[in-house]
């Protein structure tokens, strides 16, 4: 938690104001019992009405000052805590944006969401409480002890017993609750994971009648979280009754022995009333501290999870020697080997080939042979274990990620659209794209037909995840987004799978003309999609099984021949 305090620096003035106001409020509250003691012992006992009026007026003035300080401190503390939370969320989001896919795989999306929202809220609430209590509780406790001793040192011996008892109780309960609060945050991650899977996969769940199974899975995770929450809150719930019991016993003891001392002439009634108030202030300061301690364990666990994110250095970073190979679009793989973290064997081994500008390079192979992994290495979503990937003669690791990705127009295997209009989604590839450029990109992607069938046309609003569009429509908009960018390198990762053959044929014809001069890489399961490619790379178990044109590979590559024979008839193969 202490490591996150540096993010409060922009609010240093507000923090200083809160501390000063809380100090003034605490001093005012400590002064009021003394004034009341004088009012009783001097004014009321002697029947001195003018003294009562003067002292009462001072008490009203002090109480008014105390109220103003309290209101102002709460205002500044709330602004500071809210700003602190805003900065934390922004820092986490910006830092996560720089993560490679390896870091995303490590933390998981549900956990990242929880840490950015729930964990930050816990830390923010603790900050609000600390700004108010961190100063007031020690002052009220220490000041109360000093004032109580000044009233009657002998009677103060009651506090010598009560205060340590309260402190020990608070320390024991908060110490036991810390690991439970930490476990709770992990269980919240699990709830978010299951909930996210259920909401995104609701069609599959219903199609396979797995609703009851998913309910059971969610209930198990929910009950697990509930059991931990009940356990920790039951423990924390015992704190308040125990504290109240100790406080009330202390009050009774003070009144009992105070009455004895009044009878003996060692103390006056007003002094006893003031002493009792000081004793309660001491107890309430410890009670406020206990409320703070109740929040600290969970906030500490949240702060640790936030720091874990902020301390994680992205595995993919711009190199010290930044270079740019200029325009062209030549892609070269030189003995590339890559393994996923924890994998038993490499996903790719010794892969070498060239994809030249002005040509179409196709990649084909069975499921799980590393086709998508291969194209994910080009924009540096992952870094190679050995070998190198060159673009225009420069290793991608020697280029800035921004410059590298500016050269690439990627159409992913799963079409991803964002909430907003169709025009906004196509313009996502090029922020300053004109309406004419958007229309042209949609024409090439064979998307204008269905766009103009929509009442709003390019202003049609896409729902979250593009659920109000078909799979083929989403793929065509993803292709249009890449085309609007006009990059040097086009990467189509099985991007035609949801298109019918007629639409795909028209799209490929349009793409040939549009992408002339650029390097085009196509990953596909369909032989018909890649038959006309200038170069076909056949992958088998992470290795290159063959490179050549369609007819060459039919004769020389067994793996390719098997793929072709499984999809095409004898006449089509020829």
Secondary structure by P-SEA (a helix, b strand, c coil): ccccccccccaaaaaaaaaaaaaaaaaaaaaaaaaaaaaaccccccccaaaaaaaaaaaaaaaaaaaaaaaaaaaaaaaaaaaaaaaaaaaaaaaaaaccaaaaaaccaaaaaaaacaaaaaaaaaaaaaaccccaaaaaaaaaaaaaaaaccccaaaaaaaaaaaaaaaaaaaaaaaaaaaaaaaaaaaaaaaaaaaaaaaaaaaaacaaaaaaaaaaaaaaaaaaaaaaaaaaaaaaaaaaaaaaaaaaaaaaaaaaaaaaaccccaaaaaaaaaaaaaaaaaaaaaaaaaaaaaaaaaaaaaaaaaaacccccccccccccccccbbbbbcbbbbbccccccccccbbbbbbbccbbbbbbbcccccaaaaaaaaacccccccccccccccccccccaaaaaaabbbbccccccccccaaaaaacccccccaaaaaaaaaaaccaaaaaacccccccccccccccccaaaaaaaaaaaaaaacccbbbbccccccccaaaaaaaaaaaaaaaccbbbbbbbccccccccccbbbbbccccccccccaaaaacccaaaaaaaaacccccccc
